[in-house]
Amino acid sequence: MIVPAHVLGQRAGAVAPSDKVVMGGIGIGSRGAHDLSKILKMPEARFVAICDVRNSRREEIKSIVDKNYGDSGCKMYEDQYEVLARADIDAFLIATGDRWHTPLSIIAAQHGKDVYCEKPCSMSIEESWALAAAFKRYNRLYQAGCQRRNGANFQLCKELLDAGHLGKLTALYANVGPSVNWPPIPSRDWLAGEPLPPKQVLDWDRWLGPAPWRPYHPSYVRGGWRNFYDFHGGGILEWGSHTVDLCHWAAGYDEIQPVKYEPVGTNVGPYQVNCEYANGVKLVMRDNAWDGALKTGSCSFRIEGDKGWVETGDATKIECSENIRPLLRPTENAAMALENHMRQFIQCVRTRQQPAASAAAAANSHVTCHAAFIAYQLGKSLTWDVEKRAFTNDDIANNMRTRALREPWRI
């Protein structure tokens, strides 16, 4: 008889409840370091390896981890395939730039690893579908960095809708701005080249990965890659990957997308994309009218029903119609959303349950954002066929569902 490894608590499929979840990280910059700080607080997890194309980041993350554990056990890697080959690592934190999110996540799944990946999770509609398909095919777990699904103030808004207090759902609003920070259409230009550092300091070819070859500029590496089309999935995704995701989650729309997209405004803002689902519910992606009187904070979203409305954001304050006010209760600090989200991922690795922001859920909300981005680039209304996964009678828009990847990278 052959006894499956997961029955014995071994690595091929599950982690025994008595084990720590062993984790590694790939591409951990400022945002990834914030994620890492939550992992290091969890006794049920152990972080053992850092892979990065920058030597300074490898050394910095190793120092943080070793200081936390009081030893020198965190190993540094330059090559993602070398660290992914470690049989003792159960899961990876991937916090690279957008261009690497889908390819690295799929490669990790192929190596039998679960993944917590920062958002935006994909660079195109086709990458979104490929991400969901890969994690289903390889039976791995994926948690997108859409931590607000585990934020108490956002959860309360969903509870109010689910309980019928808002009445029949009529409209959803997603904060995708401000456009002064990330315009909806990023630049197609690139920066003039500067002398390339030695490969042991920065592996520029690996930093670029599947993105088009561009001359090295230090601004890119310091986070300035945002707002350049070559490296960015579009400004709508910057907050839309959170807030459109919240709208889908709250409404129970994790398996559908809007069928109509109408772009309004200019690339310097204010702008919005008016969308509509097949059932008539509206989705409005907008970059303005959020931080005025309501003061709900960044990454705000709003739910409207025929009996009332609620709105909240990172400030955790909930604004609502008067009839809803007596139903509100205090919620926890906004910082707890990420801690809750990461803890849920660790627990799911142990139990093999799907986390809140699964690959399928993330793919669905990202497809919606990418479709809105395509409509905005073309400057015209588009109709989307959910079943065919294609725009109706628009070859140009359909050709924009995917992007070419630089050799030798493939999805």
N, C-alpha and C positions, 0 to 999 in steps of 0.2 A: 504493500500500500504506500502511496505517496501522500505525505501530510503537507498541505499548503503552508508556506512560510508564515503567512499572516496568523495562522492558528498558534504558532509558536512565538508570536510577537516579533518575528524577524522582519527585515527591511523590505521584502518584496510585497508591498501592498498596504501594510498597516504598521503602526507603532504601538507596541504594548502600552497599556495605561501606566505601567510602572516605569516606563522609560521616559527620559527627557526627549523632546523633539530637537534633533540636532540640525542646526541651520548654518548656511553660508550666505554670503552676500556678493552681488555683482554690481559694480558701478555705483558705489554709495557716495553721493555728494551731500549737499546740505539737507535736502529733503530726506534722503535715505538715512542720514545720521539721526534725524528725528524719529524715523521708524525704528532704527536700531536701539535708540534709548528705551523704547517700550519693551523690546525683546529682552534687553539686559536686565529688566526689572522682574522678569518672569522666571520663577524657580523651575517651571516645567519645561523650559527651553534652554538650549545651550548653543551659543554662537561660536563657530570654530574656524571660519575661513573667510578671507576677503579677496576678491578678484577685481582688479581695476586696471585700466590702461595707463593710469597715472601713478607713478611711484610715490608721490607725496600723499595721495589719498590712501594707498595701501598701507603706508607707514602710520598715517594718522588714525585710521580705523583700527589697525592692530593695537596701537597704543591705548585707544579708548577701551577696547575689549579686554586686553590683558590687565589693565588697571582695574577694571570692574571685577574680574574674577580673581585677581591677585596671583596670576601666573603668566606664562608666556605661551599659552596654547593656541592662540589664533595664528594660523598660517597664512602667508601671503602668496597670491598667484597672479601671473600676468595673463595666462591663457584660460579662457572659460571652459574649454574642453577638459583641461587637467583637473580643475576643481569639480566639475560636474561628474567626473569619473570616480570620485570618492564614494565608496559604497556605504560609508557610515553617515553620510549627510542625507537627511530626510527631505528637507525643504530649503528653498532659496528666497531671499529677499532680492528682487531686481528693481533697481532705482536709477537706471541709466537715463539718458535722454530718450525722447519719444521714438526715434528711428530704430532703436534696439528692442523696444518692449515686446512686440509680437515675436520676432525671430528668436530672441533669447528664451522667452517663455516656452515656446514650442520645443526648442532644443532641450530645455530642462525637462519638459514632460517626456520627451523621447528617452531621456536618461533615467526615467522613473522617479522624478522629483516633483513634489508639490511646490507651488509658487505663490508668493505674495508679490504683486507687481504694482508699481506706482502708475498713476494715470497721467495723461491719456494713454490708453492701452493699445492703440493701433494708429496707423498712419493712413488707413483707407478703409472703405467698406469691405473689400475682399479680405484684407488682413483681419478684420473683425470676425468674419465668418470662419476664417482659417483658425483663429485662436480658439473659438468655441468648439470647432470640430476636433481639434487636436486633443484638447483636454477630455473630451468625451471618448475619443478613440483610445487614448492611452490610460484612461481611468485614473487620472490625476486630479488633485484639487487645486483650485485657483481662487485667490481672493484679490480682486482689484482694489486699489487704494482709494476706494470711494467710501471713506470711513463714516461719512454722515449717515449712512444707513444704520449705524450703531450709535448715533447721537440721540440723547434722550429727548431734546426739544423737537427734532425732526420726527422721531417715533411717536410723540404725542400728537402731532399733526396728522399722521397717518391713522392713528387710533380714532381720532375724531371723525375722519372720513369713513373708516371701516364700520364705526358704530352707528352711522347714519345721521349724525348730528349736523352735517353740512348739507344733507339732502342728496339729491341726484347730482353727480359730478358733471360740471359744465365746462370748466377751463382749468388749465395748469399753466403756471408761469415759471420760467427758468432764467435765473440771472446768468448771463454769459459775458458780462463785461467786467471792468470798463474798457472801452475801445481805446482809450488813451494809453493803456498798458499793452494790450494785445488786440490790434485791429482785426476784424473778421478775415481779411485777406492778407496773409503775411507777404513780405518782400520776396520777389523772385531774383533779386540781386545777390551778390556775395561780396565779402570783404577782400581787399587786396592782401596778397600773401606776405608773410613774414618768415624769417629764418626758422626752420623746423628744429625743435629740440632733439637731443639724442633719443633713440628708441627706448632706452631703458628709463628715461625720464617721462616720456609720453609716446605711446604707440599710436601715431596719428592715423595710420591705415585702419587699425582696429577701432579707434574712436569713431571714425566715419562709418565703419561697418557697411550696412546696406545702402547708406545714403550716397548720392552722387559724389564723385571725387571733387573736392574743392581745395584751394590752397590753404595752408594752415594760418590761423590767426588766433592769438591767445584769448581774444574776447569770447570766441565760441566755447572754449574749454571752461571759462569762468561762468558759464551759464548764459552767455549772450547768443547762443544758438536759437533761442526763442525768437519768433517773428521772422525767421527765414524759412521759406517754404521747403527748402531742401531737408531741413531737420525737424520740421514742425507739422503737426497735423491740421493746422488752421486755428485761428484765434477763438473760434466758437467752441473748440474743444477744451480750451484752457480751464474755464469754469463749467462749461456745458457738460463735460465728462462727469462732473459731480451733480450739477443741478438738473439736467435732463434725466440723469440716472435717478435722482430723487423723485422726479415726477413719475417716471415709469414704475418705480418701486411702490410709491404711495398709492398709485391708481391700480396696481396689479397688472401693469402693461409690460411685463418683462419678456413677453413673447411677440409683441406687435410694435409696429412703427407707424407714424403718421403717413397718410396717403397723399397729402397736399403740402407743398412748401412754397411760401411766398416771401421773398426777401424785400425789405424796406429799409431805406436810409443810405448812408454813405460809409465809406471805409474809415472815416475819421469820426464817425458817430454823431449823434446817437443812431443806433440801428436796431432792427429786430427781424426775426423770421417768423411769420405767422403760419402755423401748421394746423392740420386737422386730421384726426383719426377717422376711420371708416364709420365709427359709431356717432360721429358728430362732435365729440369732445374736442376743444381747442387746446393747442399747445403754443404758447408764445415764448420764444427765446428773445430776450431783450437785454440791453446793456444800460438802460437808464431807469429812473423812477424807483430806485431801490433805497438809496441812502439819504433820502430827504427826510420827510416827517416820520417815516416808520422806523428808521434806524435798526433794522433787523440784522445788519451786518453783511459781510461778504458771503458769496455762495448761497444767496437767498433763493427760496422757492415759495410759491403761493398755490394754494388749492382753493378753487371756488366751486360751490355747489348752489343749488337753487334755494337753499335755506340758510346759507352762511359761508364764511370764508376764513381761512387761516393763512398766516405767512410767518416764516422764521428764517434765520440765517445763523452765521457764526457768532453773533453777539448773544445767542440763545434766547433773546427776547422773542415772545410770540405776540404778534398783532393779530386781531381777529374782529369779526363782526360782534356787535353787542350781545347777541343771543348766545355766543360761544364763550364769552368771558367767564361766566361762573363755572365753566367746566375745566378751566386751566388749573395747572398745579405747578409747583416749583420743579425745575429740572436741574441736572448737574452741569458742572463747568464744561465748556466746549472742548477743553483739552481731553476730556474723558472719551470722546468719540473715537479717537485713534487708538487709545489704549484698549477700549472695548473691542474694536475691530480686529486689532492684532491678537488679542487674547482669544477671540472667537476663531480666528484662523488656526492658532496653535491647538485649540481644543478639537477643531475639525480634523486636523492631521491625525490626532489620536483616535478619534471616533469614526472617521471616514464619512462624516456627514457633510453635505454641501454647505459652504459658508454663504453669507448674505449676498456678497458681490461676486458671484460665480463668473466663470468665463462666459457662459451663455447670457447671463444678465448684462455683463459689461459689453459684450458684443452687440446686444440689442440697442442699448442706449447710445453706443458709439456709432452704430449705423445711422441712427437718427441725426446725430450731430454732423456726421460726414455728408449726409444727404442735404442738410441745411447749408453746409459749407459749399457744396457743389452748386446749389441754387444761387447762393450769394455770389460766387465767382462768375456765374453765367449771367447774373442780373436779371433772372426771369423766373416765373413760377414753374414748378415741376410737379408732376404726378408720379407717385411711387406705387408699384405693384408689390404688395407684401409677399404674395405667394411666389411670384417669379423672381423676386429680389432684383428688380430692375425698374428703371424709369420708363414711363410709357411714351413710346414714339419719340425718343430723343437719343440718337446715337452718340452725340457729343457728351451728354451727361453720363451715359452708360460707360463710355470709354474712361471716364474720370473715376469710376468705382475702384480702380486699382492704380498702383504706381509700380514702375520698374525698380528692381533692386540691383544694386551694383554687384558685379561678379566678385566672389563666387557664391554670394549669399542667395538662398532660396527660401520660400515659404512652403 
